[in-house]
Amino acid sequence: MFDLFPAIDILDGACVRLTRGDYEAKTEYSRDPAAMAVRWMDAGARWLHVVDLDGAKSGHPVNVDAVRAVVEAAASRGVRVQVGGGIRTEEAIEKWLAAGVARCVIGTAAMDRDFMAKAVARFGADALVAGLDGRGGKMAVRGWLDQTDVPLVAVARGLFEVGVRHALVTDVDRDGTLQGANLDLARAVQAEGLGAIASGGIRSLEDVLAARRAGLAGAIAGRSIYDGTLDLAAAFAALREEETAC
């Protein structure tokens, strides 16, 4: 099943989009992330992808109230939410799951196989998504501020071995650019056994359908739905038509 995830990135309590992960290159769209969540659910979203950008930078959840408001709005519609940003401890995972979050995205801490193995054992593979984000196919961590030399594919291989089954794959150089997602990178991660969600660069319906036809688990739509290059309701309708045809 392919899922399209509208993104709600929260910085200082506001709904924003960054370009290539640059905190200084932000565009603010709303001071009410929960209202934005309602907008995307009205368009037909089954999942919401929420990122605490301040948390990603600091290493611990920051925009807790804003994220909780989104989760509560989603729960009233039966819509699931996955949350990322600063989730680097079992305690943080436990708190978000207890708050009604369906899946936690683990980015920086995904580099620690032992931590991920313990998290899978405690919370289950379906509650976790490895955030495999990078430049040039190599991991970027701590809110994408630190670049490593570790290949994303190698991280994916190790995580599959300890029971991780979901991955969010972001080509940071394409994030917020509307240049199309790096489907080759997402497919390479999926080849290691993880269901890959492509993120970064989705611009149009054609990009969404290309991700589905590539056999991926899903795609994240961010700037495209805020700027209007992707009509979210039309995208969900087109995906339903393809599912029916199959």
ABEGO torsion letter per residue (X at the ends): XBBBBBBBBBBGGBBBBBBGGBAABBBBABABAAAAAAAAAAAGBABBBBBBAAAAAAGBBABAAAAAAAAAAAAAAGBBBBBBGGBABAAAAAAAAAAGBABBBBBAAAABAAAAAAAAAAAEAAABBBBBBBBGGBBBBGGGABBBABBAAAAAAAAAAAGBABBBBBBAAABGAGAEBBAAAAAAAAAAGBBBBBBEGBABAAAAAAAAAAGBAEBBBBAAAAAGABBAAAAAAAAAAAAAAX
